[in-house]
C-alpha cells in the first residue's frame, strides 16, 4: 500500500498559497496547485508519480 508524507510548510502570515479554496477547473480538467498536491496525503495511490 502506498504511503505519502511530507514536512509541513510553515507559511508566513498572509502568504499561505494552499488556502481553503477549491481546486480550479480548466479546459483540461481539474487543476490543483503544487502546494495543495504536496500537502495532500489523503490518497497516495492516486498519485501517478508514486506508482
C-alpha positions in Angstrom: 0.0 0.0 0.0 1.5 3.4 -1.0 2.4 5.8 1.8 2.8 9.6 1.5 4.3 12.1 3.9 6.0 15.5 3.8 7.1 18.1 6.3 4.5 20.8 6.9 5.2 24.1 5.3 5.4 26.9 7.8 3.9 29.8 5.9 4.5 33.4 6.8 1.3 35.2 7.9 -0.8 36.1 4.9 1.4 34.1 2.5 -0.3 30.6 2.6 -0.7 29.5 -1.0 -2.8 26.4 -0.2 -5.7 28.3 1.4 -9.1 26.7 1.8 -10.1 27.3 -1.8 -11.4 24.7 -4.2 -9.1 23.3 -7.0 -9.6 25.3 -10.2 -11.2 23.8 -13.3 -9.6 24.3 -16.7 -10.5 23.1 -20.2 -8.2 20.1 -19.5 -9.8 19.1 -16.2 -9.3 20.0 -12.5 -6.1 21.7 -11.6 -4.7 21.9 -8.1 -1.6 23.9 -7.1 1.7 22.2 -6.4 1.4 23.2 -2.7 -2.1 21.7 -2.4 -0.8 18.5 -4.1 2.3 18.4 -1.9 0.4 18.6 1.4 -2.5 16.3 0.4 -1.8 12.8 1.8 -5.4 11.5 1.6 -4.9 9.1 -1.3 -1.3 8.4 -2.2 -2.2 5.6 -4.6 -3.9 8.2 -6.8 -0.6 9.9 -7.4 0.9 8.7 -10.8 4.4 9.7 -9.7 4.3 7.5 -6.6 3.5 4.4 -8.6 
